[in-house]
Amino acid sequence: MKKLPIGIQNFEKIRLDGYFYIDKTEEIFNLISTGSYYFLSRPRRFGKSLLLSTIKAFFEGKRELFKGLAIDRLAEDWTPRPILYLDLNSRMYSEPESLKQELNKHLEAWEKIYGDEYKDRAIEERFYHIVAKACQQTGHRVVILVDEYDKPMLQAIGNERLKEAYRNTLKAFYSVLKTQDEFIKFAMLTGVTKFGKVSVFSDLNNLMDISMDARYYDICGVSEGELYANFAEDIAGLAKAQGMTDEECRAELARMYDGYHFKENTPGMYNPFSLLNTFAKREFGSYWFETGTPSYLVKLLKAHNYDLNEMANQVTTADALNCIDAAPTNPIPVIYQSGYLTIKGYDREFGTYTLGFPNEEVGKGFVNYLVPFYTPVKEGKSMFEIGNFVREVRSGDADAFFKRLKGFFADIPYEMQRDIEVHYQNVLFIVFKLMGFYTEVEYRTAAGRVDLVLKTDSYIYVMEFKLNGTAEQAIEQIESKGYAEPFAADGRKVVKAGVGFSKAQKTIEKWIVE
């Protein structure tokens, strides 16, 4: 059985300790041999740190670590070079001084090597002189690698004072990558998001952004070809443990963890962290989602009173996906770059992308995470409540279902009361999206279409909701427009339900079931 590198992000440790490694070094060689400055955005736990660690080992000249890998036969120059490696992922950034303290920690370490006569200067000036001195003292141009460059900015979302302080610090610090070009051999920044316009990248226009570059779509993550070529025994072991055939197991792996598209018309990528945990434990689970909570995403959604139904079928442009303003007015680019949405379709004529959840792990996990932020249900209790919903509709107990749904509209948060209609739609989206993982749900909002069709083994529910309308009006619309007619010959019992929602009472006022 192979040793799976779960949580291991150091290339040297993986190679020396005999952990399994999927060879990405041909793409790394292409990066190194064709350019000097790069930026890569990928979701967390997708292999960015391992990528930088591998590049670091190459520029350290540690050829013995690459024996048998593609770059061993491709690269001719293995000269060790001075490396400035900056990892911003190791602390919380809660005060303006937090970032400066973290940068100062790295600067002091480099100054011990290359001299500290500029230690009393500003942070960016110290970095400027360190780059020059590292090159002059070693006779080789410098390699600069920055892991999670955007961590401080992400943690400052919602705090304009903090965000502005971090922006000013990072903008000046990263500008050294441009001003000290003559001393730099190679530089790469990675992160979850790309802040642009008036933000940290506004002056750093020499970075090649490969986040949506078809040549490097699979530089992080696991492709289907890599999965089947490298994990056949693991798939067989998982299938046996779960009582599945190999084919069924492959389909379930794809449903749970595949589906990340970082460029249109490229194959989907699997989440590596979830794959490795699934093979190790021989059990499917929400491993990636459970390693972190996207609190900054919820802050954005609530701040802009965003209609969640749009999020699941969002249409946007490449420019929007590639760049986040320092004060984002649209939460979708952040959600996309964070890995909770991915490219589902592309309209070449208009240059627009359709986004959606990449797979069940992400879709189910994200919507479930939203429940306590939009409803009175406490954290950790949402799946219990959804389970009750599912049991009630499966048994045909529509009254119990609507009583429970009514409770989801109680105590609407103050910040959401400015647009009750959007909040009403968001609660329905969350409930029915989660139910859709256990039943067949079609949720419609376009004029002239039934609001909801919910199917179980024994029942088909046709539901219409009226905001500031009556349950009687909702039932009348179902009848007059013949919403139930397509299911007349289905064989399952058809249940028609009209629901009236009172804006004044901020909850369901009445429902009629026929």
N, C-alpha and C positions, 0 to 999 in steps of 0.2 A: 504494500500500500504506500502510495507516494506521500511525502510530507507536504501538507498544504500550508502556504505562508499566510495564514489568517492574521491580519493586523500587523504583519511585518512589512515595513516600508523601506528597509535598507537593503540595497542590492548586494552589497558585500556579504552581509549576514545570510541572505538567501543562498548565495553561491557557496560560501564556505561551510554552511551547516547542512547542505544537501536538501534544501527546500525546492519544490517544483517552481519552475520559471517558464512562462510563455515568452518565446523569443520575439522581442520588439526592436531588436538592435539594428535591423536593416533600415527601419524608418528613422531611428536615431542617427544612423550614419548619413542618411539623406538630409536630415536637418543640418547636421554639422558641416557637411561638405557643400551645401548650396546656399547658406545664409549665415548671418551673425546674430540677429536680434529677433526673438520670438515671444509671442504671448499665446497661452493656451488656457481656455476656460473649459472646465469639466465639473460635474457634480462631485460632492464630497465622496470619499471612499471609492474613487474610481481609478486610482492608480497614479495620480499626479505626483505624489511624493516619491513613489518608486521610480517613476520616469526621471525625475531630477537626480535621484540618488544614482541611477544607472549612468546618466550623463556625467555626473561628478566622478564616478569611478573611471570612466573612459579618460577624462581629462587629467586624472591623477596618474595615468599611464599604467594602470593595473591590468595588464593584458591577460594575466593568468586567470582572472575572474571570468573572462569572456571566452575561454576555450570551448570550442564546439558551437559557439553562437555565430550568427551571420557577420557581425562586425569584425570578428577575428580574421576573416578572410578578405573583408572589404577594405579595412583601414590600413594604411601604411605608416602613418605618423602617430606614434604612441608617446610623444614627448610629454612628460609631466608639466603641468602649468599651474600657476597660482590661482586658487579658487576662493572666491568670496561667496559663501553660502548663507543666505538669510532665510530663516524659518520664522514666520510670524504667527504660527498656529499654536504656540505653546502657552499662551496666557489670555486672560480676560482683559479687555480694554474698556475700562469703566470711567477713566478720568483722562483729561488731556495729557497728563504726564506719563500715563501708562505706555503709550506708544514711544515717546522719547526715551523712556527707561529701557524698553526692549531694544530699540535701535542702538542705544548707548552700550548695552551689554555686548552686542556684536562688534561695534566699533572698537571697544576696549580690547577685545580678543585679537582683532586684526592689528591694532596698534602695538601690541606686545611683540608681534612678528615684524612689522614693517616700520616701527618708530612712532612715537607719540608727541612729536614737537608741535603738532597742530591740535592737541587734545582740548585746548581751551576755545577753539573756534565753534561755529554753529555745526550742527549735525551734518548737514549736506556738505559743508566745506571739509570736514574731516573725512567724509566718504570720498570726496573729490581727490584729496591728497593721498589717501590710502591706495586708490586705484593706480594713480601715477607711480607711487613709490613701489608697489608690488611688481609692476612691470619693470621698472628701472633696476630694482635689486635682483630680480631673477633672470632678467633678459628675455622674458616671455610675456606676451600679452595676457591679460587677466580673463578668467571665466567668472561670470556673475550669475548666480542662480538664486531666485527668490520664490519661496514656497508659500502659498496662501497670502499673496500680496494684499488681498482685499479684506482680510479678517477684521482689522480695526474698523473699516468703513461699514461692513455688514453689521457689526455689533453696535454701531452708532445710529442705525436707522431709527428714526423717530425722535432723535435728539439732535436738533439742528446745530446747537452750540458745539457739541462734541464732534459732529461730522465735519463741521467747518475747520475745526482745529486739526483733525486728522488729515483732511484734504490738503491743507496748506503744508503740513509737515511732509506728507508723502510726495506731493507734487514736486517740492524742492529736492527731496532725497533722490527720487527716481530720475530727475532731470540729468543727473550725473551720467546716466547711461548714454546720453546724447552728447554732452559736452566733453566727455573723456573718450570719445570714439577711438582715437589713435592708440589708446592703451588697452583696448578691449578686444579679445579674440572672439568671445561668444557670450551671449546673455539670453536668459530665458526666465520669464515670469509666469507663474501659474496661479490660478485662483478659481473660485466658483463663479464670479461675476466680472463683467468688464464695465468699470466706471469711466465715462468719457465726457465729451463736451467741455464743460467748465471744471471738470473734475481732475483726477490724478493723471489722466492720460492726455490732457489737452496739449501739452508741449512735447510729449514723447511720441512723435510721429514716425520714428524709425523702427518701431516694433512691427514685425509681420504677424498678424493675428491668424493663427491656424485653427481657431476654434470651429469654423465652418468651412474648412478646407478639405475637399474630397480626397486629397492625397494622404491625409493624416486622420481620417475619420476613425480609424481603429487603433490609433497609437496608445490609447488607454481603453480599458475594458476588454471584454472577450467576445470575439465574433463567433457566429455559429460554426464556421469551419474550424476555428481553434477549439471550440467546445467539443465537437465530435472527434477531432483528431487527437486531443490530449486527455480527454476525460471519459473514454469509453468504459473503462473498468469502474469508474466512480458512478457513471450513469447506471450501469448494471447493478451495482451494489445498492444504490438508492431505490431503483425499481423493485428489487427483491424485498427490501425493507418495507416498502409501501404497498406491496402486493399488486404491482403494476407490471405491464409489459415494458420493454425498453422503449417502444414507440410511444406508449402512453406517458411514460416518464419524460421523454423528450418534449412532448406537447405541453406537459405541465410546467416544465422548466421555462419554456418559451412564454407561456401565459403569465407566469409569475415574474420573470426577471428579464425577458428580452424586450425589444421595442424602443431602445434609445436611438434616435436618429439625429446626428449632428450636422448633417448636410442632406439636402434632398437627393433622392434616387441613389442612396447608399444603403447597404444592408444594415439591419438593426444590430445593436450591440447589447450584450448581456452585462448586468451589474456584477462585477467580479466579487465584491464582498459577499453578496447574498449567495452566489454560486458556491464559493468555497465553504461557507458555513453550512449550506445545504448538504454538500457532499460529506463534510466532516461529521455532521450530526445525523445524516441520512433521514432528514425530516425537512419538509417545506416550512418556511417561516418568513416573517417580515424582518429580516436581519438588518438590512440597510436602513430602513425607516426607523427602526428602534434605536439606532446608534445616535440619533440627534433629533431635536424637535425644531421645526422651522418657525420659531416664534417671530422672527423678523418678517416672514412672509405674511403671517396673520396680521401683524401690525399694519402692513401696507394695504391688505385687503380691506380691513376695517376703516383705516384712515380715509380711504377713497370710496367707502360704501359700495364696494364692487359687487356686481351681479355675478354670482358664482356659476350660474348656468352658462354665461358667456365663456367662462374660463375653460370649460370642457370642450368647447368648439370654437376656440378663438382663432380669428384670422388676423394676421399681422404681416409686417414686412421684414426683410433681412436687416435693414438699418435699425429697426426697433429692437430686434433680437440681439444685435451685436453690441449695443451700447446702452448704458444706463446712466442717466444724468445723476448728478450729486443729490438732487432733490427730486426723486422720481415721482412723476404724476401718473404713471401707468405701472401697476404691479406686475404685469405679465412678463416683461423681459427678465425681471429678477426671478420669477417663478420658473421660467423656462431654463435660464442658465443654472439654477439651483438643482435641476433635474426632476422637478415635479411635473413638468410638461415637456413634450418633445414634438418633433415634426411628424405630422401624420399625412400631410399632402402638400403639393406645391402647384400653384397656377403659374406656369411660365409666362403666359401672355401678360399678366398683371404683376408678376413678381411677388405674389403673396403666399404666405404659408398658413396652413391650417394646423393648429396645435391640439394636443390631447394628452391624456395620461399615457405614459409609455407601457405600463403593465399593471397587473392586478395588485402587486405589492405596493406600488406607489399610489395608485388611485384609491384603493381601499384605505390605506394608511393615512393619506392626506385628508380625505373627507372625514374619516373617523376622528382625526386630530382636531378638525374644525368644530365638532359637536359642542364641546363645553364653551366655546367662544361665541356661539350663536344661539344656544338654548340653555335652559336651566339645568340640564343634565351635568352632573359633576364629572370631572376628569376620571377616566377609568371605568365609568359606568355606561358609556355610549353603546358598546357592543351588546351589553345586557339589554338595554332598551330596544335596540334594533332587533335583537333576537325575539323579544316579545312582539314587536310589530310583525315579524315574519310568521311566528306561530299563529297569531290572530288571523292574518289573511289566509294562511293555509287552511285553517279550520273553518273559515267562512264567517268569523265573528267580526263583521264590519263595524258594529257599534263600539266594541272594545277598542278597535283600531283607531277610530276617530276620537274617542275620549283620550287615548294616549297622545294622539297627534295634537289635540287641543292643548295638552300640557306643555308641549314643546314651544308654544307661543307665549307662555306665561313669563312675566318679568322681563320684557324686552329691554336690553341694555340701553342706558340713556343715550349713548353716542349713536345708536342705531335708530332712534325714534325720529330723526329728521327725515327719514325716507322709509316709512313703514312698508311700502309696497316692495322695495328691494329686499328688506329683511324678510318679509313674508315669502318671497320667491326663494331666498337663500335657504331658509329652514326647510322648505319643501324639497329643494335640490339635494340638500345634505341627507335628509331622511330617505328619499327615494333612490338616490345614487347608492347609498349603502345597502338598501334593500335589493338593489339590482345585482348585487353579488350573490344573492341567495334565491332570487326570483327573477323573472323576465320583466323588465320595466322599460317602457317607452315614455319618456317625459317630453311633452311638447308645449311650446308657448306661442307659436305663430298663430295669427288670427285664422279662425276657421278650422283649427285642428283641435282634437280632443286634448285636454291638459295632460291626462295620464291614463295609460293602459298598463295594468299590472296583472301578470299571469302566474298562476300556480298550477300544480298538477290537476286540481279539481275545479278551480275558479278562474274567471276572467273578470277583472274589475275595470269598469270604464268610469273615470272620475272627471268631474268638471269643478273648478274652483272659481269663486267670484269674490274679488276684493271690493268691499262696499256694495256688494250685491247680495241677493238672497239665495238660499238653497233651492227654493222653488224655481228661480230663474235659471240656475245651473242645470237642474233636471230637465227643464223645458228645452234648454239648448241641446242637451244630449238627445232628446226625442226629436226635435225639429230638424236637426242636422243628421240624424241617423247614425250617430257615432257607434252604436252597438251592433248595427246591422252586419258589418263584416265578420262578426264572430258568431252569428246565429247558427251556422252549421258546424261549429267547432266540436261540440260534444261536451265541453265543459260548461258549468253553470255560469251565466253572464250576470254580473251584479252591476247595476247602475247606481252611482252615488253623486249627488250634488251637494256642494259645500259652500256655505256663505261665510265670508270672513268680514268681521266688523273692524273698521279702522279705528272707530272710537273706543271699542273695548280691547283692541289690539290682540284679538284671538279669534278662533272659530266660533261663530255665533250659533250656527245650526247646520245640521246635515240631514239629508234625506236619502234613504237606501231603498232601492226597488229591485 
